[in-house]
Amino acid sequence: MLMGVGSGLGLGPTICIAFMYINGWGGKHGGLLVGTSTSAPTFLSIAQNQIITAYVNPKNLQADALVGVRAYFSQPEVLERVPEIVLILGVMGLILQIVGYSLVSDPPTGGYKSSSEAEVELGCNDNSKTKSTYSDQSPPNGKGTIYHQDFNSKSNLVNKEEPTKHYEANSLKADRFDLTSQSNGQHQGKKVILDDAPNSNGQSQVVKSVTPLEALKSGDFYALWLFGVALGYALILKNNYYKQFGLLYINNDLFLTMVGSLIPVFASAARVVLGTLIDRDIFSIQDTLVISLGANAFLTAFWFLAPQVSDIAYMVLILLLASAHAMVHTIVGTGVIKLFGNDYFTLIYGMVYSGGCIAAIISAVVVTPLLETLGWFWLFASCSILSVIVLVYTAVYDLCFIKK
């Protein structure tokens, strides 16, 4: 209870604030920076795994106590060192937090003048660009092509070919005019809250900030929420049971520790690559959801068989799972920013990530009875089945949320 409450109170606000901070500094590279920043603790776990094993089990003793379908260590020389390593890791974490806090600084403002003025790039008929500065009391009238993209319940998750409106990137958040092109060359303006989210071409692709209530009416929200449930369940199984299950067939604690040390490498690489692909508009948010869910469904279906084939087969499966699971932080953090904007990011991000909380609560109630009753195969199969269900919804939901 103490570990869950303490970790939740510390980790939850930190992640939300960190993602907002990253978006302020990141601009068009937000996806890459989210992937990179969330890889830091993953890389640190490489050292953590080695420190734990080297300190707690330096002689590479085998798990000698089999309780039901689970293998445990019962040797006193192993158990007596556990409280000490917890204290060591706690001190390490405190030092890293102090260093991180000392490095925090305000993101650039980009020279934005006021919430009542904005500079807009107009693509004129002669393909030249003209800057026009106007206030919210005096919307501009003029000739030219101004592209507009509305936010609705289905259009933002999929990478559409529709043209988007481009503003000069001079603020993280500002009151803008929502300009729509008229047939007579005149333009009408209405005041809306928009966020600058520069695209891969360096232009500022404006994303409308929606309220939490509007987000709840969006299919995008439920796609991300269900993704959090499915991947949250998978993460719990991998983090808690990859080694415990592996010990049933692989009598080499150091080998499994090495697998645990490689997990951060593959997970971090997957996050960085995924963030880059999202920033460059090569993958849409929906594409990444489908890839992650599909990989998780396929790999967990063969989880039970892998260690019975060979040690290497099990290592490959776990590392591929880690790569698929690593996407969750990048997809959810970047997805909320790109789909719902900055104004209510913290609240909407928390709402989306509540799916992971529900997965954790359900897992605490279901996993042990399921494991003791049906065994490892059906425990892993339940994860695969859940991912398939969410995958089907995510792949086809765009058809289900068409406005009538």
C-alpha positions as CSV (number, residue, x, y, z in Angstrom):
1,M,0.0,0.0,0.0
2,L,2.8,2.4,1.0
3,M,4.7,1.7,-2.3
4,G,1.6,2.2,-4.4
5,V,0.4,5.4,-2.8
6,G,3.8,6.9,-2.5
7,S,4.8,6.1,-6.1
8,G,1.5,7.3,-7.4
9,L,1.6,10.7,-5.6
10,G,5.1,11.3,-6.8
11,L,5.0,9.9,-10.3
12,G,1.6,11.1,-11.5
13,P,2.1,14.9,-11.1
14,T,5.7,14.7,-12.2
15,I,4.9,13.0,-15.5
16,C,2.1,15.4,-16.3
17,I,4.2,18.5,-15.6
18,A,7.2,17.0,-17.3
19,F,5.2,16.4,-20.5
20,M,3.9,20.0,-20.5
21,Y,7.4,21.3,-19.9
22,I,8.8,19.1,-22.8
23,N,6.1,20.4,-25.1
24,G,7.1,24.0,-24.2
25,W,10.7,23.3,-25.2
26,G,10.1,20.8,-27.9
27,G,7.9,22.4,-30.5
28,K,7.9,20.3,-33.6
29,H,10.2,17.8,-31.9
30,G,7.7,17.1,-29.1
31,G,7.3,13.4,-29.9
32,L,11.0,12.8,-30.1
33,L,11.7,14.6,-26.8
34,V,8.8,12.8,-25.0
35,G,10.3,9.5,-26.2
36,T,13.8,10.5,-25.1
37,S,12.9,11.9,-21.7
38,T,10.8,8.8,-20.8
39,S,13.8,6.7,-21.8
40,A,16.0,8.2,-19.1
41,P,14.6,6.1,-16.2
42,T,14.5,3.1,-18.5
43,F,18.2,3.4,-19.2
44,L,18.9,3.9,-15.5
45,S,17.2,0.6,-14.7
46,I,20.1,-1.1,-16.6
47,A,22.4,-0.1,-13.8
48,Q,19.7,-0.7,-11.2
49,N,19.2,-4.4,-12.3
50,Q,22.9,-5.0,-12.2
51,I,23.3,-3.4,-8.8
52,I,20.4,-5.4,-7.3
53,T,21.6,-8.7,-8.6
54,A,25.3,-8.1,-7.8
55,Y,24.4,-7.0,-4.3
56,V,21.6,-9.4,-3.4
57,N,22.6,-12.5,-5.3
58,P,26.4,-12.3,-6.0
59,K,26.8,-16.1,-6.1
60,N,24.0,-16.5,-8.8
61,L,22.0,-18.9,-6.5
62,Q,19.0,-20.6,-8.1
63,A,15.4,-20.0,-6.9
64,D,14.9,-23.1,-4.6
65,A,11.4,-22.7,-3.3
66,L,8.5,-23.6,-5.6
67,V,5.1,-22.4,-4.3
68,G,2.3,-23.5,-6.6
69,V,3.5,-22.3,-10.1
70,R,5.9,-19.7,-8.8
71,A,9.6,-20.0,-8.0
72,Y,11.1,-18.0,-5.1
73,F,14.5,-17.6,-3.3
74,S,14.6,-18.8,0.3
75,Q,18.3,-18.6,1.0
76,P,19.0,-16.3,4.0
77,E,22.1,-14.8,2.3
78,V,19.8,-13.5,-0.4
79,L,16.8,-12.4,1.8
80,E,18.9,-10.5,4.4
81,R,20.3,-8.2,1.7
82,V,16.9,-7.0,0.4
83,P,16.2,-4.2,2.9
84,E,19.7,-2.9,2.4
85,I,19.4,-2.6,-1.4
86,V,16.0,-0.8,-1.0
87,L,17.8,1.9,1.1
88,I,20.6,2.1,-1.5
89,L,18.2,2.6,-4.4
90,G,16.2,5.2,-2.4
91,V,19.3,7.3,-1.8
92,M,20.2,7.0,-5.5
93,G,16.7,8.2,-6.5
94,L,16.9,11.2,-4.1
95,I,20.2,12.3,-5.6
96,L,18.9,12.1,-9.2
97,Q,15.8,14.1,-8.2
98,I,17.9,16.9,-6.8
99,V,20.0,17.0,-9.9
100,G,17.0,17.0,-12.2
101,Y,15.3,19.8,-10.2
102,S,18.4,21.9,-10.4
103,L,18.4,21.7,-14.2
104,V,14.8,23.0,-14.6
105,S,14.5,26.3,-16.4
106,D,11.6,28.2,-18.1
107,P,10.9,27.3,-21.7
108,P,11.3,30.0,-24.4
109,T,8.2,32.2,-25.1
110,G,9.1,32.9,-28.7
111,G,8.5,36.6,-28.4
112,Y,4.7,36.4,-28.4
113,K,3.4,39.9,-27.8
114,S,-0.1,39.6,-26.4
115,S,-3.2,37.4,-26.5
116,S,-5.0,39.9,-28.7
117,E,-2.5,40.0,-31.5
118,A,-1.3,37.2,-33.8
119,E,0.8,37.0,-36.9
120,V,-0.6,34.8,-39.6
121,E,1.0,33.6,-42.8
122,L,-1.2,34.0,-45.8
123,G,-0.6,31.9,-48.9
124,C,-1.4,34.4,-51.6
125,N,-2.4,33.6,-55.2
126,D,1.0,34.4,-56.5
127,N,2.5,31.8,-54.1
128,S,4.1,34.5,-52.0
129,K,3.6,34.8,-48.3
130,T,2.5,37.9,-46.5
131,K,2.4,38.5,-42.8
132,S,-0.7,40.2,-41.4
133,T,-1.0,41.4,-37.8
134,Y,-4.4,42.0,-36.5
135,S,-6.3,42.3,-33.2
136,D,-9.3,40.3,-32.0
137,Q,-11.4,43.5,-32.5
138,S,-10.5,43.8,-36.1
139,P,-10.5,40.5,-38.1
140,P,-8.7,40.9,-41.4
141,N,-10.3,41.1,-44.8
142,G,-8.2,40.2,-47.8
143,K,-7.6,37.9,-50.7
144,G,-5.6,34.7,-50.4
145,T,-6.0,31.1,-49.3
146,I,-6.3,30.4,-45.6
147,Y,-6.4,26.7,-44.8
148,H,-8.6,25.5,-41.9
149,Q,-8.9,22.2,-40.1
150,D,-11.7,21.7,-37.6
151,F,-11.4,19.5,-34.6
152,N,-14.0,16.8,-34.4
153,S,-14.5,13.4,-32.8
154,K,-12.7,11.5,-35.5
155,S,-10.5,13.6,-37.7
156,N,-7.4,14.2,-35.6
157,L,-6.4,10.6,-34.7
158,V,-6.0,9.5,-38.4
159,N,-3.3,11.2,-40.5
160,K,-5.6,12.9,-43.0
161,E,-4.5,14.5,-46.2
162,E,-6.5,17.6,-45.5
163,P,-4.6,21.0,-45.6
164,T,-4.0,22.5,-42.2
165,K,-3.8,26.1,-41.1
166,H,-0.4,27.5,-40.4
167,Y,0.5,30.3,-38.0
168,E,3.8,31.8,-37.1
169,A,5.0,29.8,-34.1
170,N,5.4,32.6,-31.5
171,S,3.6,31.2,-28.5
172,L,2.8,28.0,-26.8
173,K,-0.8,29.0,-26.2
174,A,-2.7,32.0,-27.4
175,D,-6.1,33.4,-28.4
176,R,-6.3,33.1,-32.2
177,F,-8.8,33.8,-34.9
178,D,-10.3,30.7,-36.5
179,L,-10.4,31.8,-40.1
180,T,-12.4,30.0,-42.8
181,S,-12.0,30.7,-46.4
182,Q,-15.0,32.2,-48.1
183,S,-16.0,31.9,-51.8
184,N,-15.8,35.7,-52.3
185,G,-12.3,35.9,-51.0
186,Q,-13.4,37.5,-47.7
187,H,-12.7,35.9,-44.4
188,Q,-14.6,35.9,-41.1
189,G,-12.8,35.6,-37.8
190,K,-14.0,34.1,-34.5
191,K,-12.0,33.8,-31.4
192,V,-10.9,30.4,-30.3
193,I,-8.2,29.0,-28.1
194,L,-5.5,27.3,-30.2
195,D,-2.1,25.8,-29.5
196,D,1.0,26.0,-31.7
197,A,2.2,22.5,-32.7
198,P,4.8,22.9,-35.4
199,N,4.8,20.1,-38.0
200,S,7.6,18.3,-39.7
201,N,8.1,21.1,-42.2
202,G,8.8,23.6,-39.5
203,Q,5.4,25.3,-39.9
204,S,3.1,25.8,-37.0
205,Q,0.2,23.4,-37.3
206,V,-2.4,24.8,-34.9
207,V,-4.2,22.3,-32.7
208,K,-7.4,23.4,-31.0
209,S,-7.4,23.0,-27.2
210,V,-10.6,21.2,-26.2
211,T,-12.2,20.9,-22.8
212,P,-12.3,17.6,-20.8
213,L,-16.0,17.3,-21.6
214,E,-15.3,17.7,-25.3
215,A,-12.5,15.1,-25.0
216,L,-15.0,12.7,-23.4
217,K,-17.2,13.0,-26.5
218,S,-14.3,12.1,-28.8
219,G,-13.5,8.7,-30.2
220,D,-9.9,9.7,-29.9
221,F,-10.1,9.7,-26.1
222,Y,-11.6,6.3,-25.8
223,A,-9.0,4.8,-28.3
224,L,-6.2,6.2,-26.1
225,W,-8.0,5.1,-22.9
226,L,-8.5,1.5,-24.0
227,F,-5.0,1.4,-25.2
228,G,-3.9,2.4,-21.7
229,V,-6.0,-0.5,-20.2
230,A,-4.6,-3.1,-22.6
231,L,-1.0,-2.0,-22.4
232,G,-1.2,-1.3,-18.7
233,Y,-2.2,-4.9,-18.1
234,A,0.6,-6.2,-20.3
235,L,3.1,-4.0,-18.6
236,I,2.1,-5.4,-15.2
237,L,2.5,-9.0,-16.4
238,K,5.9,-8.3,-18.1
239,N,7.4,-6.3,-15.2
240,N,6.2,-8.7,-12.5
241,Y,6.4,-12.1,-14.1
242,Y,8.9,-12.2,-16.9
243,K,11.7,-13.3,-14.5
244,Q,9.5,-15.4,-12.2
245,F,8.0,-17.4,-15.1
246,G,11.4,-17.7,-16.8
247,L,12.9,-19.3,-13.7
248,L,10.6,-22.2,-14.1
249,Y,12.4,-23.2,-17.3
250,I,15.7,-21.2,-17.2
251,N,17.9,-22.0,-14.2
252,N,20.2,-19.0,-14.7
253,D,19.4,-15.9,-12.6
254,L,22.3,-14.0,-14.2
255,F,20.9,-14.6,-17.7
256,L,17.5,-13.4,-16.8
257,T,19.1,-10.3,-15.1
258,M,20.9,-9.7,-18.4
259,V,17.6,-9.8,-20.2
260,G,16.2,-7.3,-17.7
261,S,19.2,-5.1,-18.4
262,L,18.6,-5.2,-22.2
263,I,14.9,-4.3,-21.8
264,P,15.7,-0.6,-21.2
265,V,17.9,-0.5,-24.3
266,F,15.2,-1.8,-26.6
267,A,12.4,0.1,-24.9
268,S,14.3,3.4,-25.1
269,A,15.2,2.9,-28.8
270,A,11.6,2.1,-29.6
271,R,10.4,5.3,-27.9
272,V,12.9,7.5,-29.7
273,V,12.2,6.0,-33.1
274,L,8.4,6.2,-32.5
275,G,8.6,9.8,-31.4
276,T,10.6,10.8,-34.5
277,L,8.1,9.0,-36.8
278,I,5.2,10.8,-35.2
279,D,6.9,14.2,-35.5
280,R,7.6,13.6,-39.2
281,D,4.0,12.5,-39.8
282,I,5.1,9.1,-41.1
283,F,2.9,7.5,-38.5
284,S,-0.4,8.8,-37.2
285,I,-1.4,8.3,-33.6
286,Q,-3.8,5.6,-34.8
287,D,-1.0,3.8,-36.7
288,T,1.1,3.6,-33.5
289,L,-1.8,2.3,-31.5
290,V,-2.4,-0.5,-34.0
291,I,1.2,-1.5,-34.2
292,S,1.7,-1.6,-30.4
293,L,-1.5,-3.5,-29.8
294,G,-0.9,-5.9,-32.6
295,A,2.6,-6.7,-31.5
296,N,1.5,-7.2,-27.9
297,A,-1.4,-9.5,-28.9
298,F,0.9,-11.7,-31.1
299,L,3.8,-11.9,-28.6
300,T,1.8,-12.7,-25.5
301,A,0.1,-15.5,-27.4
302,F,3.4,-17.2,-27.6
303,W,4.8,-16.1,-24.2
304,F,4.1,-19.5,-22.6
305,L,6.0,-21.5,-25.3
306,A,9.1,-19.3,-25.7
307,P,11.2,-20.4,-22.7
308,Q,10.4,-24.0,-23.5
309,V,12.0,-23.5,-26.9
310,S,15.2,-22.0,-25.8
311,D,16.7,-19.3,-23.6
312,I,17.4,-17.1,-26.6
313,A,13.8,-17.4,-27.9
314,Y,12.6,-16.2,-24.5
315,M,15.0,-13.3,-24.5
316,V,13.9,-12.2,-28.0
317,L,10.2,-12.4,-27.1
318,I,10.7,-10.4,-23.9
319,L,12.8,-7.7,-25.7
320,L,10.2,-7.4,-28.4
321,L,7.5,-7.1,-25.8
322,A,9.5,-4.4,-24.1
323,S,9.6,-2.5,-27.4
324,A,5.9,-2.7,-27.9
325,H,5.1,-1.7,-24.3
326,A,7.6,1.2,-24.4
327,M,5.3,3.0,-26.9
328,V,2.7,3.6,-24.2
329,H,4.3,6.7,-22.7
330,T,5.2,8.2,-26.0
331,I,1.8,7.6,-27.6
332,V,-0.3,8.8,-24.7
333,G,1.8,11.9,-23.9
334,T,2.3,12.9,-27.5
335,G,-1.2,11.9,-28.4
336,V,-2.9,14.0,-25.8
337,I,-0.9,17.1,-26.8
338,K,-1.5,16.6,-30.5
339,L,-5.1,15.7,-30.3
340,F,-6.5,17.8,-27.4
341,G,-4.0,20.7,-27.1
342,N,-2.3,22.2,-24.0
343,D,-5.0,24.1,-22.1
344,Y,-6.3,21.1,-20.2
345,F,-3.4,18.7,-20.8
346,T,-2.8,17.7,-17.2
347,L,-6.5,16.8,-16.6
348,I,-7.0,15.1,-19.9
349,Y,-3.8,13.2,-19.6
350,G,-4.8,12.0,-16.2
351,M,-8.2,11.0,-17.5
352,V,-6.6,9.0,-20.4
353,Y,-4.1,7.4,-18.0
354,S,-6.8,6.3,-15.6
355,G,-7.1,3.3,-17.9
356,G,-3.8,2.1,-16.6
357,C,-5.0,2.6,-13.0
358,I,-8.0,0.5,-13.7
359,A,-5.8,-2.2,-15.3
360,A,-3.7,-2.2,-12.2
361,I,-6.7,-2.6,-9.9
362,I,-8.2,-5.4,-11.9
363,S,-4.9,-7.1,-12.2
364,A,-4.5,-7.1,-8.4
365,V,-7.8,-8.9,-8.1
366,V,-7.7,-11.2,-11.1
367,V,-4.1,-12.3,-11.8
368,T,-3.5,-14.5,-8.8
369,P,-6.8,-16.4,-9.0
370,L,-6.4,-16.8,-12.7
371,L,-2.8,-18.0,-12.4
372,E,-3.6,-20.5,-9.6
373,T,-6.8,-21.8,-11.3
374,L,-5.8,-21.9,-15.0
375,G,-2.1,-21.5,-15.0
376,W,0.5,-19.4,-16.9
377,F,-0.8,-20.2,-20.4
378,W,-4.3,-18.6,-19.8
379,L,-2.8,-15.7,-17.9
380,F,-0.8,-14.7,-20.9
381,A,-3.6,-15.6,-23.3
382,S,-5.9,-13.2,-21.3
383,C,-3.5,-10.4,-22.1
384,S,-3.5,-11.4,-25.8
385,I,-7.3,-11.5,-26.0
386,L,-7.7,-8.1,-24.4
387,S,-5.2,-6.6,-26.8
388,V,-7.1,-8.1,-29.8
389,I,-10.4,-6.6,-28.6
390,V,-8.9,-3.2,-28.2
391,L,-7.0,-3.5,-31.5
392,V,-10.3,-4.2,-33.4
393,Y,-11.9,-1.2,-31.8
394,T,-8.9,1.1,-32.5
395,A,-8.6,-0.1,-36.1
396,V,-12.3,0.4,-37.0
397,Y,-13.6,3.1,-34.6
398,D,-13.1,5.8,-37.2
399,L,-16.2,4.4,-38.9
400,C,-18.2,4.2,-35.7
401,F,-17.9,7.8,-34.7
402,I,-18.9,9.5,-37.9
403,K,-21.2,12.4,-37.0
404,K,-24.8,11.8,-38.4
